Amino acid sequence: MTDAPSGLDQSMLTDDEREAVYLLGETLIPEGSSGPSADQAAVATRFIDEFFAVRPDLHAGFRALLAEANLDHPRQWCERLERERPEDFSRLTFVIAGAYLLSPKARSWLNYAGQVGEPQDGSPQPEYAPGGLLDPVRARGPIYRPTDWRPAGGAA
Amino acid sequence: MSSDQTDVVIVGAGLAGGVTAARLTAAGLRVVCLEQGDWPDYDKARADFPDFEITADRYWARDPNVRRAPADYPVDDSTSDISALMWNGVGGGTVLYSAKWHRMTPSDFRVRSHDGVADDWPLSYEDLEPYYVEAERQFGVSGLAGDPAYPAGEGPPNPPVPIRASGRRMAKALNELGWHWWPGTNAISTRHYRMLNPCRQHAACMQGCPERAKASTDITHWPAAIERGADLRTGARVTRVLVRGDRATGVEYLDRRGALHKVEARAVIMCANGIGTPRLLLMSATAEHPDGLANSSGLLGKRLMMHPFGSVAGIFDEDLATHSGSWGQQIQSMHFYESDPSRGFVRGAKWGLQPTGGPLGLTRSYPWAQSREPMWFEHFHHTLARRFGHAPMWSLVAEDLPDERNTVTLSSEHVDSDGLPGAKLSYTVDENSKRLMEFHLARAVESFEAAGARETVVGPHVRSSGWHLMGTAVMGTDPARSVTDRFGRTHDIPNLFIFDSSTWVTSGGVNPAATQAALALWFSDALLRHGQLSRTDMRSGVTA
């Protein structure tokens, strides 16, 4: 791997690095029976850049991992990294999976629209009304020890 | 060096500082608060954006050693089983907390009497009960009165967050087991309430609530305190508390440009959390107080408690919509909370059922590396799809007994950006906590199995879990065995007060925000009631 020539935007990946992202992405997230691969989700060509646009602090560490990756045997290299350096493997997969899950194709596969939330208004919930799920809890009565509780057999 | 005067100077604008400032300014006192950080920037609350999970642990990072914001000071945790987590800014820990809201139980205040270990508090549940009620109003807490894990009394002002499919499923299972559960109590509003909006269940409570639904003191307390005249100075890093003889005279602080200032005050109130407060009082040592201020007992910085944390996730075949929900907790259980010596340990833990959020989090190692289903390579789509939306989680907060060997001291190796010493932790999870957690994790697994989970995933011990920092300036009645009295007044320096969780005698087994808020009100009312700092006495020239 070569570093980006000085004078170029250091936040961008070189062609060689982008190729490494492609290979590692396809290794970690290959095409599944139901979902797109990293390449089909445009990880190496687009979403890796969107990832680093919001997490530039992770760029240098990620590039260092790319520089040491054995791209002739990416599966074996990833498995060894996971086994021997789990924190580095976690850094690698956070970037690859993070970029993948920015992709509308990937989000569509999961039917994930983001943390869009669900409005609620504090309306009464039937589970908590008489006849609901809380009845047996209420029926059993208090379970706390009152302040004047003493252990059996005498004062502590 | 500039200098000015006030009635009260508060160090730290977090939970205790915010509650205290609001109370004291309402009583007419002049309050200056010095906060080393800044106001939280909610423009960085990204729950409504596709990059939420990517950016969540950057600005909102919980570990100051990772976040390394200008306001953070280094915390050397190399000799600690748990890393300390905190937010150094207006709102303090409430900016990052999950807002799970629990009173301690009556027995939590009587651990020595009930269990023969640790110490009793110099106050009781009954003493704090009216302050719990007031705190729940101030924080817009949501929940349901009548929990049999507590004495009867007034409940939270807002109705509980939605139980959701996951809570319903687990509630039915706990009913089948005959175990206690109750609707989750949270400092998360479920309707328009004072300055709070109803929660929209983004599951983003710990990474910047985008709705102003989660109660944090930067929203719930500081605006009102400032309206009443509180002088909140951000970017103000206190370097030491000033003393003359046995009286505090004020504090010195550095502003962002490094200029030194002094604030003279009738009273100094420390609200800098269980690490920041002992750090500053140790840094304030003088020839007359060579071991730090208010440390004649030798207990300043000792008895650190951090609540060992556990988690168990269940993976279900059906979609339980666990990507969303208040986080917070949908339901809670205290079935195994009270001591049962037959279990081989004392005290207990509280369980809170929470979502597991978006898909990226489900690819992370904690707790998912413990799953029998591999995540990567040809397994990726299968495993992620089976977790996403299908995985509620119990979070377990376990009582942490005090031990004088668990300490906060000044670091001899690390300094903050102003050259002030960082903190050093020495902390070991004790055998009681290990047995307690092992028991509770096993019961939590049973609950998921009873609910029909296809797989349970037990989180291993994780270092990055020190949300709750307690006990390092313990309150008590005996000056030889405590740092403050039961009103937060230090025994050694009568106008130096500690109103934060440093004062805790024991930790309880619940999230501490409710008790800390109630304590800040209890302390503040005592300070006002005892009159030494009333407006009249201020003006009549009480020696400071």
Interface residues (C-beta under 8 A of the other chain):
Chain A: T27 L28 I29 P30 G32 S33 S34 G35 E50 F51 V54 R55 D57 R75 C78 E82 P86 S90 T93 F94 A97 G98 L101 L102 R107 W109 L110 Y112 G114 Q115 V116 G117 E118 P119 Q120 D121 G122 S123 P124 Q125 E127 Y128 L133 L134 P136 V137 R138 R140 G141 P142 I143 Y144 R145 P146 T147 W149 R150 P151 A155 A156
Chain B: A47 D48 F49 P50 D51 F52 E53 I54 T55 R58 T105 P106 S107 F109 R110 R112 S113 H114 D115 G116 S124 Y125 E126 S142 L144 G146 P148 A149 Y150 P151 N158 P159 P160 V161 P162 I163 R168 A171 K172 N175 G178 H180 W181 W182 P183 T190 R191 P198 C199 R200 Q201 H202 A203 A204 E211 H323 S324 M334 H335 Y337 E338 G357 G358 P359 L360 T363 R364 S365 A369 M375 W376 F377 E378 F380 H381 H382 L384 A385 F388
